[in-house]
Amino acid sequence: MIEILGESVKSALGAELMRIFPGVSWYKESSTNTRYPHFFVSQLTLSSTEDRRGRYHLQYSMTVRYRAAETPPPDLQTTLDGVGLRLLSSIQTVSIGNVPIRMTGARYEKADGVLHFFCNILLQVTHEEAEAIKQQQMTLKSNLKREG
């Protein structure tokens, strides 16, 4: 069983960044002591819906911010476009617990010298109850049958 948390999704996305851009640092949260260039990986939202079979569909909306340098180089827009296009062409899946998960809705924007890459990571999961809770429910059901 794989436990899915926002942190594991961030780490999976960070691993893909390291594969595509070796040597470029990435951080899960904003940090004051960063090396340039770097990426910040954040979770924007998480939405969850349950289907009739007891499965849950989770959609993690993620953002990756890329900063090229503390002082913007003269060719910053070209650099940001290059990174954005490389992200779009190189990341189609992320691996969570050795399971490849497809990304959707990938796009990028540039604002104030920063590249903003957006994507959705969609998971279909089942909620597994702890054995103790299952056992309590079975005992309760059998007691109700005996009393009834």
C-alpha positions as CSV (number, residue, x, y, z in Angstrom):
1,M,0.0,0.0,0.0
2,I,1.3,3.5,-0.9
3,E,0.4,6.4,1.2
4,I,-0.3,9.4,-1.0
5,L,0.3,12.9,0.5
6,G,1.0,16.3,-1.0
7,E,4.6,15.9,0.1
8,S,5.0,12.7,-1.9
9,V,3.5,14.4,-5.0
10,K,5.9,17.3,-4.5
11,S,8.9,14.9,-4.2
12,A,7.8,13.0,-7.3
13,L,7.7,16.2,-9.3
14,G,11.0,17.3,-7.8
15,A,12.6,14.0,-8.9
16,E,11.4,14.7,-12.5
17,L,12.9,18.2,-12.3
18,M,16.3,16.7,-11.2
19,R,16.1,14.2,-14.1
20,I,15.5,16.9,-16.7
21,F,17.7,19.6,-15.1
22,P,20.6,17.9,-13.2
23,G,22.5,20.3,-11.0
24,V,19.6,22.7,-10.7
25,S,18.3,22.9,-7.1
26,W,14.7,22.5,-6.2
27,Y,12.8,23.3,-3.0
28,K,9.4,22.3,-1.6
29,E,8.8,25.7,0.0
30,S,10.1,29.2,-0.2
31,S,13.5,29.4,1.3
32,T,15.8,32.3,2.0
33,N,19.2,30.5,1.3
34,T,18.8,29.3,-2.2
35,R,21.2,28.6,-5.0
36,Y,20.5,30.0,-8.5
37,P,19.0,28.7,-10.7
38,H,16.3,26.9,-8.8
39,F,12.8,25.6,-8.7
40,F,10.1,25.9,-6.1
41,V,7.5,23.1,-6.1
42,S,4.1,23.9,-4.4
43,Q,0.7,22.4,-4.2
44,L,-2.1,24.9,-5.2
45,T,-5.2,22.8,-4.5
46,L,-6.4,19.3,-3.9
47,S,-9.8,18.2,-5.0
48,S,-11.4,14.8,-4.2
49,T,-14.4,13.0,-5.6
50,E,-15.7,9.5,-4.7
51,D,-17.2,7.2,-7.3
52,R,-19.8,4.5,-6.7
53,R,-17.2,1.8,-6.3
54,G,-15.6,3.4,-3.3
55,R,-12.6,4.7,-5.2
56,Y,-11.5,8.3,-4.9
57,H,-10.2,10.5,-7.7
58,L,-7.7,13.0,-6.4
59,Q,-6.5,16.0,-8.4
60,Y,-3.4,17.7,-7.2
61,S,-3.0,21.1,-8.9
62,M,0.7,21.9,-8.7
63,T,2.9,24.9,-9.6
64,V,6.6,25.0,-10.2
65,R,8.4,28.4,-10.1
66,Y,11.7,28.8,-11.8
67,R,14.2,31.6,-11.0
68,A,17.2,31.8,-13.3
69,A,19.4,34.2,-11.3
70,E,19.3,36.8,-8.5
71,T,20.1,39.5,-11.1
72,P,18.1,38.8,-14.3
73,P,20.4,38.1,-17.3
74,P,19.8,40.1,-20.5
75,D,18.3,37.0,-22.3
76,L,16.0,36.2,-19.4
77,Q,12.8,35.8,-21.5
78,T,14.6,33.4,-23.9
79,T,15.9,31.4,-21.0
80,L,12.5,31.2,-19.4
81,D,10.8,30.1,-22.6
82,G,13.5,27.4,-23.1
83,V,12.9,26.0,-19.6
84,G,9.1,26.2,-20.0
85,L,9.2,24.4,-23.4
86,R,11.6,21.8,-22.0
87,L,9.2,21.1,-19.0
88,L,6.2,20.8,-21.4
89,S,8.0,18.3,-23.6
90,S,9.8,16.3,-20.9
91,I,7.3,15.8,-18.1
92,Q,4.3,13.7,-19.1
93,T,4.3,11.4,-16.0
94,V,5.7,11.4,-12.4
95,S,6.4,8.3,-10.4
96,I,4.8,7.9,-7.0
97,G,5.8,4.7,-5.3
98,N,7.2,3.3,-8.6
99,V,3.8,3.8,-10.3
100,P,3.8,6.2,-13.2
101,I,1.1,8.9,-12.9
102,R,0.0,10.9,-15.9
103,M,0.0,14.7,-15.7
104,T,-2.6,16.8,-17.4
105,G,-3.2,20.5,-18.1
106,A,0.5,21.4,-18.3
107,R,1.2,25.1,-19.2
108,Y,3.5,27.9,-18.3
109,E,3.5,31.6,-17.9
110,K,6.1,34.2,-17.3
111,A,5.7,37.1,-14.9
112,D,8.2,39.4,-13.1
113,G,11.2,37.4,-14.3
114,V,9.9,34.1,-13.0
115,L,8.6,31.1,-14.9
116,H,5.4,29.6,-13.5
117,F,4.7,26.0,-14.7
118,F,1.3,24.6,-13.8
119,C,0.1,21.0,-14.0
120,N,-2.5,18.6,-12.6
121,I,-1.6,15.2,-11.2
122,L,-4.6,12.8,-11.2
123,L,-4.7,9.8,-8.9
124,Q,-7.3,7.1,-8.5
125,V,-7.1,5.6,-5.1
126,T,-9.0,3.4,-2.7
127,H,-9.3,4.2,0.9
128,E,-8.2,1.2,3.0
129,E,-9.4,1.0,6.6
130,A,-7.3,-0.2,9.4
131,E,-7.8,-3.9,10.3
132,A,-8.9,-3.0,13.8
133,I,-11.8,-0.8,12.5
134,K,-12.9,-3.6,10.1
135,Q,-12.9,-6.1,12.9
136,Q,-14.9,-3.8,15.1
137,Q,-17.5,-3.4,12.3
138,M,-17.7,-7.1,11.8
139,T,-18.2,-7.7,15.5
140,L,-20.8,-5.1,15.8
141,K,-22.7,-6.6,12.8
142,S,-22.6,-10.1,14.3
143,N,-23.8,-8.8,17.7
144,L,-26.7,-7.0,16.0
145,K,-27.7,-10.2,14.2
146,R,-27.7,-12.2,17.4
147,E,-29.8,-9.6,19.2
148,G,-32.2,-9.2,16.4
